[in-house]
């Protein structure tokens, strides 16, 4: 039996807009890999509460759809962070992990970027801040709830990942991040994981990652090794 692949989107996205729209799910299905799509709380078809406390544990939406046997999993941005958080606490759940759009940011406690995005969502941000402007565009996609997405960002902090937490993740892992991604570089994250490799995507920024040919090729090749 082929191993299912769980797909988890980033903030402001969904299974449909991130993975189905890019054709990534179709490519997995062509390779006869069963796909399990996840919409994180506050996104897509999931409930969209406005209370930040509701988002204290984003892993529950993933756990709810996991089969008994280990899976492969691909996450982008917030989805990658959430998968990594789950893999630290329940490493037996995963055969292989693809973590896209995260890197140095998982070790940081600097909330400056988040504060700027929240100000933009509230309408009080700097109109010349291009990154915040792009986050607002994500938030305003059809079907999104801007207040729910702001609550996701205001969720209780989990803190940066520690070396001891990351040491629990021993499955083969691909860290894939663009060389123009504000979340990078990915070197320290890849080095902190016991069995990881790094794919640095040339001329790719954060938002372009899920649809970048370099990412799709690297992820499919990595997953193909698992079968």
N, C-alpha and C positions, 0 to 999 in steps of 0.2 A: 504493500500500500504506500502510495506517495505521501510525503509529509505535507500537511496543510501549511499555507502561508498566511499569517495574520498581518493586515495592513492598517497602520494607524497614522492619521493625518496630523497636520500641525494646527496651531491656533488660527481660527478663522476659516479653516477648511472643513472638509468632510470626506468620507470614503468616496462619495461620488465625484466631488469637484477635484480632489487631489489624485486619486488612483484610477478611477474609471475614466475620467475625462482625458487623462494623459495617455490612455491606452495600456497602462502598466498591467492592469488586471487581465486584459485580453491576451497579453504576451505570456503571462503566467498560465492562463487557461490553455493556450496553444501548446505549452510545455507540459500539459496535463497535471498541473499543480492545483489542488483545491484551494480556493481563496476564501478567507474569513475577513469580512470588512467590519471595522469598528468606527462608530461615531462617538467620540468622547462627549462626556456631559457638557451641555452648553452649545453643542455643534450639531449640524446635520439634522438627522431624525431623532436625536436624543432630546430628553427634557432640557429646558433652558431656564433654570432658576436664576434669580437676580441676587441671591445671598452668597457672598464669597465663601462662607463657611461650608456651603454645599459642595464646594470643589476641593475640600481638604485632601481627598484621596481620589485622584483621577484614574487610578489603576482598576477600579472596580468594574468599569465598563469593559475592560479587556478580560478580566478574570471571568466575567459572566459568560463569555463566548468561547473560552478555551476548552478544548476537548481534554480527555484524561491523559492522552499521550502527548509528549513534547511536540512543539511546533517550531517552524521557522517564523521569523517576524521581521517586518520592515516598518520603521517609523521615521517620520520627518519632523524636525523641530520639536514642538511640544510633545508630539507623538513619540519621538525618539527618546526624549527625557522620561516620559511616562513608562515606556518599555524598559528603559534602563533601570528605573526605580523598581519596577516589578522584578526584573532579572536579579537585582541585588538581594531581594527578599525571598524570591522563589526561583532560584536558578535552574531547578529541575524541570521547569516548564518549557525550556527552550533548547532546540538543537543548534540553531544559528540565528544571529541577530544582524540586521543591517540598521545602523544608526546614521541618519542623514541630517545634515544641517545643525549638528551640535559639535562642540569641541571645547575650547577654552572656557566657554560660558558656563559649563556645568561645575566649574571650580570657583565661580565668582559669587560674591555677595553684593556686588554693585548693582543697585536698583535704578541707576540714573536713566538707563534706556527705557525701563518699564514706566517710570514716572513721566517721561516725555510722551510715551505712547498713550498713557491714560489721560494726560492733559489734552492730547490731540482728540481722543475719543470724546472728551468732555467739551470740546470746542474752545479750549483755552490754550492750545499748544502753539508752537512756533510754525507758521505756515511755510517756512523755508526749510524745515527739517524733512528731508525726503524720505527717510526711513519711517518716521512716524506717519507721514502722509500715505505711504504704501500700506502700513498696517490698518489705517482707517479705510482704505479702499477694500482690503480684505474683509474688514468688519461689515462693510456695507454691501457685500454681495447678496444677491437674492436668497432669502431663506434664513439669513443670519439675524441675530438679535444683539444689537450693539451693547445693551445693558448687561446681557448675559456674558458676553465676551469680556467686557470690562471686569465683571465679577470673577471670571476665570483668572485674570491678571492680579486681582486683589485677594486671591485665595491665601489661606495661611501658609507661611513660608515653610518649605521642607529643608531649607539649608543646602549648601553646596555638597556635592558628593565627596566622600572621604576615601582615602586609599583602602581602608578596611572594607568599606561597602563594595567598592569596585573589585576587590580581590575575590569576592564571592562569584563573580561572573566569569566562568571558565569555558563557556561554549565558544566556538569560532565566531568572531565578530568582525564586521566590516564597518569602519568609521569612514563615511563619505561626506566630504565637505568641500565647497567651492573655495578657490583661492581669493575670491572677493567677498566671502561671507563674513559678516560682522561677528558671527558666533565662533569663528575660528581663531587660530589654526587648530587642527585636530591632533597634532602630534602628542600632546601630553595625555589626552584621553586614550588614544590608541596604546600608548606606552603603559598606562595604568591598568589596562585589562590584560588578563593572563594569556589570551589567545586571539589577539586582534591584529588586523592589518589596516593600513590607512590608504584611502584613495583620495588624493587631492585633485579636484576637478578644475581644470584650467578655464579661466575667464567665466566662471559661474558665480553668481551672487546667491544670497540666501533664498530669495523668492523664486528664482529660476530652477532651483535644484530638482524638484520632483519631475520636471519635464525635460531636463537636460539629457541629451543622448549619452553623455559620458557617465552620468549617474545610472541611467537605466541599464546600460551595457555592463557596468561594474556590478550592479546589484544582481542582475540575472546570471551573470557568470558565477558570482559567489554562491547564489542559491542553487545553481545547477550542480555544484560540487556536492550538495547534500542529497539531491534527488528527491 
